[in-house]
């Protein structure tokens, strides 16, 4: 029987930049990167360049478990993230992806620490829910 699982992605993205700048500054190896114009499929191409750090999908009944894992990786580099975003005219986002199995919904709230963290780095939050 499949269980509800959660994945969290932190991405820094923009019109066109070298993702290695992010890697070299933060000293974190991204989960994946892509460049504006990269081929996706058929006549579909990437609309922006992106540097992304993500957790794996994990069985979870509280999204904060995965958010905290990712937050802990970049917490001490918040100032560098803000500087990179400003200097390179970029944006950043925290995306929470939830696959709901058997109508078992995880707790979905943002604690004060997460709200402060997201505010401090100037990020947006996106929730993707998939009912399976």
ChimeraX commands (.cxc) that place a marker at each C-alpha (Angstrom):
marker #1 position 0.00,0.00,0.00 radius 0.5
marker #1 position 1.37,3.40,-0.98 radius 0.5
marker #1 position 1.74,6.13,1.62 radius 0.5
marker #1 position 1.44,9.90,1.42 radius 0.5
marker #1 position 4.84,11.41,0.60 radius 0.5
marker #1 position 6.36,14.87,0.55 radius 0.5
marker #1 position 9.25,16.50,-1.31 radius 0.5
marker #1 position 10.55,20.07,-0.83 radius 0.5
marker #1 position 12.52,22.02,-3.43 radius 0.5
marker #1 position 14.42,25.28,-2.98 radius 0.5
marker #1 position 15.20,27.00,-6.24 radius 0.5
marker #1 position 17.03,30.13,-7.32 radius 0.5
marker #1 position 16.02,31.13,-10.83 radius 0.5
marker #1 position 16.20,33.92,-13.34 radius 0.5
marker #1 position 16.47,35.01,-16.94 radius 0.5
marker #1 position 20.00,33.80,-17.55 radius 0.5
marker #1 position 22.98,33.26,-15.28 radius 0.5
marker #1 position 25.66,30.67,-14.62 radius 0.5
marker #1 position 24.29,28.21,-11.98 radius 0.5
marker #1 position 27.89,27.47,-10.99 radius 0.5
marker #1 position 27.99,30.93,-9.38 radius 0.5
marker #1 position 25.37,29.73,-6.90 radius 0.5
marker #1 position 27.17,26.43,-6.27 radius 0.5
marker #1 position 30.56,28.14,-5.81 radius 0.5
marker #1 position 29.18,30.83,-3.50 radius 0.5
marker #1 position 26.97,28.63,-1.29 radius 0.5
marker #1 position 29.35,25.64,-1.41 radius 0.5
marker #1 position 26.33,23.38,-1.85 radius 0.5
marker #1 position 25.96,20.91,-4.71 radius 0.5
marker #1 position 22.52,21.36,-6.26 radius 0.5
marker #1 position 20.13,18.49,-6.86 radius 0.5
marker #1 position 19.79,19.75,-10.44 radius 0.5
marker #1 position 20.30,22.80,-12.64 radius 0.5
marker #1 position 19.15,23.86,-16.07 radius 0.5
marker #1 position 19.73,26.73,-18.45 radius 0.5
marker #1 position 17.24,28.98,-20.17 radius 0.5
marker #1 position 16.55,27.47,-23.59 radius 0.5
marker #1 position 17.37,23.88,-22.58 radius 0.5
marker #1 position 15.24,21.35,-24.43 radius 0.5
marker #1 position 12.46,19.68,-22.41 radius 0.5
marker #1 position 10.46,17.79,-25.06 radius 0.5
marker #1 position 8.97,18.35,-28.51 radius 0.5
marker #1 position 8.86,22.11,-28.99 radius 0.5
marker #1 position 9.09,22.88,-25.25 radius 0.5
marker #1 position 12.14,24.67,-23.86 radius 0.5
marker #1 position 13.12,26.01,-20.42 radius 0.5
marker #1 position 11.98,29.60,-19.93 radius 0.5
marker #1 position 14.57,30.41,-17.27 radius 0.5
marker #1 position 17.83,29.25,-15.73 radius 0.5
marker #1 position 17.52,27.46,-12.40 radius 0.5
marker #1 position 19.65,26.13,-9.52 radius 0.5
marker #1 position 17.68,23.68,-7.37 radius 0.5
marker #1 position 18.21,21.86,-4.08 radius 0.5
marker #1 position 15.60,19.25,-3.12 radius 0.5
marker #1 position 14.80,16.51,-0.67 radius 0.5
marker #1 position 13.77,13.08,-1.91 radius 0.5
marker #1 position 10.12,12.07,-1.73 radius 0.5
marker #1 position 9.62,10.75,1.80 radius 0.5
marker #1 position 6.66,9.25,3.57 radius 0.5
marker #1 position 5.43,12.08,5.79 radius 0.5
marker #1 position 2.45,13.33,7.73 radius 0.5
marker #1 position 3.96,16.75,8.45 radius 0.5
marker #1 position 5.45,18.88,5.67 radius 0.5
marker #1 position 7.71,20.61,8.21 radius 0.5
marker #1 position 9.87,17.49,8.46 radius 0.5
marker #1 position 10.99,17.97,4.86 radius 0.5
marker #1 position 11.01,21.78,5.01 radius 0.5
marker #1 position 13.33,21.64,8.05 radius 0.5
marker #1 position 15.75,19.28,6.26 radius 0.5
marker #1 position 16.12,21.74,3.39 radius 0.5
marker #1 position 16.10,24.81,5.62 radius 0.5
marker #1 position 18.95,23.34,7.68 radius 0.5
marker #1 position 21.09,23.01,4.55 radius 0.5
marker #1 position 20.87,26.70,3.68 radius 0.5
marker #1 position 20.10,28.38,7.02 radius 0.5
marker #1 position 23.72,29.45,7.59 radius 0.5
marker #1 position 23.98,30.78,4.03 radius 0.5
marker #1 position 20.93,33.06,4.06 radius 0.5
marker #1 position 23.01,36.22,3.62 radius 0.5
marker #1 position 24.79,34.73,0.60 radius 0.5
marker #1 position 21.45,33.75,-0.95 radius 0.5
marker #1 position 20.08,37.29,-0.53 radius 0.5
marker #1 position 23.27,38.77,-2.01 radius 0.5
marker #1 position 23.23,36.40,-5.01 radius 0.5
marker #1 position 19.56,37.15,-5.70 radius 0.5
marker #1 position 20.16,40.90,-5.56 radius 0.5
marker #1 position 23.39,40.94,-7.57 radius 0.5
marker #1 position 22.07,38.71,-10.35 radius 0.5
marker #1 position 18.45,39.90,-10.47 radius 0.5
marker #1 position 17.16,36.46,-9.47 radius 0.5
marker #1 position 14.24,35.05,-7.51 radius 0.5
marker #1 position 13.94,32.16,-5.10 radius 0.5
marker #1 position 11.14,29.82,-4.16 radius 0.5
marker #1 position 10.36,27.03,-1.74 radius 0.5
marker #1 position 8.11,24.43,-3.34 radius 0.5
marker #1 position 6.31,21.79,-1.29 radius 0.5
marker #1 position 5.14,18.82,-3.38 radius 0.5
marker #1 position 2.64,16.52,-1.69 radius 0.5
marker #1 position 1.41,13.21,-3.09 radius 0.5
marker #1 position -1.68,12.28,-1.09 radius 0.5
marker #1 position -2.41,8.55,-1.01 radius 0.5
marker #1 position -5.56,6.95,0.45 radius 0.5
marker #1 position -6.87,10.38,1.50 radius 0.5
marker #1 position -4.13,10.57,4.18 radius 0.5
marker #1 position -3.33,14.29,4.25 radius 0.5
marker #1 position -0.20,15.56,6.00 radius 0.5
marker #1 position -0.20,18.48,8.43 radius 0.5
marker #1 position 0.18,21.57,6.26 radius 0.5
marker #1 position 1.21,24.63,8.24 radius 0.5
marker #1 position 4.23,26.91,8.35 radius 0.5
marker #1 position 5.82,27.47,11.76 radius 0.5
marker #1 position 7.21,30.87,12.78 radius 0.5
marker #1 position 10.81,29.83,12.06 radius 0.5
marker #1 position 9.95,28.81,8.50 radius 0.5
marker #1 position 7.97,32.00,7.89 radius 0.5
marker #1 position 10.92,34.08,9.14 radius 0.5
marker #1 position 13.40,32.08,7.03 radius 0.5
marker #1 position 11.30,32.48,3.87 radius 0.5
marker #1 position 10.89,36.19,4.56 radius 0.5
marker #1 position 14.60,36.69,5.28 radius 0.5
marker #1 position 15.64,35.23,1.93 radius 0.5
marker #1 position 12.81,36.92,0.03 radius 0.5
marker #1 position 11.36,33.66,-1.25 radius 0.5
marker #1 position 7.88,32.67,-2.35 radius 0.5
marker #1 position 6.21,29.43,-1.29 radius 0.5
marker #1 position 4.41,27.15,-3.71 radius 0.5
marker #1 position 2.31,24.10,-2.79 radius 0.5
marker #1 position 1.65,21.35,-5.32 radius 0.5
marker #1 position -0.95,18.78,-4.20 radius 0.5
marker #1 position -1.52,15.56,-6.08 radius 0.5
marker #1 position -4.41,13.36,-4.97 radius 0.5
marker #1 position -3.51,9.81,-6.01 radius 0.5
marker link #1:1,2 radius 0.2
marker link #1:2,3 radius 0.2
marker link #1:3,4 radius 0.2
marker link #1:4,5 radius 0.2
marker link #1:5,6 radius 0.2
marker link #1:6,7 radius 0.2
marker link #1:7,8 radius 0.2
marker link #1:8,9 radius 0.2
marker link #1:9,10 radius 0.2
marker link #1:10,11 radius 0.2
marker link #1:11,12 radius 0.2
marker link #1:12,13 radius 0.2
marker link #1:13,14 radius 0.2
marker link #1:14,15 radius 0.2
marker link #1:15,16 radius 0.2
marker link #1:16,17 radius 0.2
marker link #1:17,18 radius 0.2
marker link #1:18,19 radius 0.2
marker link #1:19,20 radius 0.2
marker link #1:20,21 radius 0.2
marker link #1:21,22 radius 0.2
marker link #1:22,23 radius 0.2
marker link #1:23,24 radius 0.2
marker link #1:24,25 radius 0.2
marker link #1:25,26 radius 0.2
marker link #1:26,27 radius 0.2
marker link #1:27,28 radius 0.2
marker link #1:28,29 radius 0.2
marker link #1:29,30 radius 0.2
marker link #1:30,31 radius 0.2
marker link #1:31,32 radius 0.2
marker link #1:32,33 radius 0.2
marker link #1:33,34 radius 0.2
marker link #1:34,35 radius 0.2
marker link #1:35,36 radius 0.2
marker link #1:36,37 radius 0.2
marker link #1:37,38 radius 0.2
marker link #1:38,39 radius 0.2
marker link #1:39,40 radius 0.2
marker link #1:40,41 radius 0.2
marker link #1:41,42 radius 0.2
marker link #1:42,43 radius 0.2
marker link #1:43,44 radius 0.2
marker link #1:44,45 radius 0.2
marker link #1:45,46 radius 0.2
marker link #1:46,47 radius 0.2
marker link #1:47,48 radius 0.2
marker link #1:48,49 radius 0.2
marker link #1:49,50 radius 0.2
marker link #1:50,51 radius 0.2
marker link #1:51,52 radius 0.2
marker link #1:52,53 radius 0.2
marker link #1:53,54 radius 0.2
marker link #1:54,55 radius 0.2
marker link #1:55,56 radius 0.2
marker link #1:56,57 radius 0.2
marker link #1:57,58 radius 0.2
marker link #1:58,59 radius 0.2
marker link #1:59,60 radius 0.2
marker link #1:60,61 radius 0.2
marker link #1:61,62 radius 0.2
marker link #1:62,63 radius 0.2
marker link #1:63,64 radius 0.2
marker link #1:64,65 radius 0.2
marker link #1:65,66 radius 0.2
marker link #1:66,67 radius 0.2
marker link #1:67,68 radius 0.2
marker link #1:68,69 radius 0.2
marker link #1:69,70 radius 0.2
marker link #1:70,71 radius 0.2
marker link #1:71,72 radius 0.2
marker link #1:72,73 radius 0.2
marker link #1:73,74 radius 0.2
marker link #1:74,75 radius 0.2
marker link #1:75,76 radius 0.2
marker link #1:76,77 radius 0.2
marker link #1:77,78 radius 0.2
marker link #1:78,79 radius 0.2
marker link #1:79,80 radius 0.2
marker link #1:80,81 radius 0.2
marker link #1:81,82 radius 0.2
marker link #1:82,83 radius 0.2
marker link #1:83,84 radius 0.2
marker link #1:84,85 radius 0.2
marker link #1:85,86 radius 0.2
marker link #1:86,87 radius 0.2
marker link #1:87,88 radius 0.2
marker link #1:88,89 radius 0.2
marker link #1:89,90 radius 0.2
marker link #1:90,91 radius 0.2
marker link #1:91,92 radius 0.2
marker link #1:92,93 radius 0.2
marker link #1:93,94 radius 0.2
marker link #1:94,95 radius 0.2
marker link #1:95,96 radius 0.2
marker link #1:96,97 radius 0.2
marker link #1:97,98 radius 0.2
marker link #1:98,99 radius 0.2
marker link #1:99,100 radius 0.2
marker link #1:100,101 radius 0.2
marker link #1:101,102 radius 0.2
marker link #1:102,103 radius 0.2
marker link #1:103,104 radius 0.2
marker link #1:104,105 radius 0.2
marker link #1:105,106 radius 0.2
marker link #1:106,107 radius 0.2
marker link #1:107,108 radius 0.2
marker link #1:108,109 radius 0.2
marker link #1:109,110 radius 0.2
marker link #1:110,111 radius 0.2
marker link #1:111,112 radius 0.2
marker link #1:112,113 radius 0.2
marker link #1:113,114 radius 0.2
marker link #1:114,115 radius 0.2
marker link #1:115,116 radius 0.2
marker link #1:116,117 radius 0.2
marker link #1:117,118 radius 0.2
marker link #1:118,119 radius 0.2
marker link #1:119,120 radius 0.2
marker link #1:120,121 radius 0.2
marker link #1:121,122 radius 0.2
marker link #1:122,123 radius 0.2
marker link #1:123,124 radius 0.2
marker link #1:124,125 radius 0.2
marker link #1:125,126 radius 0.2
marker link #1:126,127 radius 0.2
marker link #1:127,128 radius 0.2
marker link #1:128,129 radius 0.2
marker link #1:129,130 radius 0.2
marker link #1:130,131 radius 0.2
marker link #1:131,132 radius 0.2
view
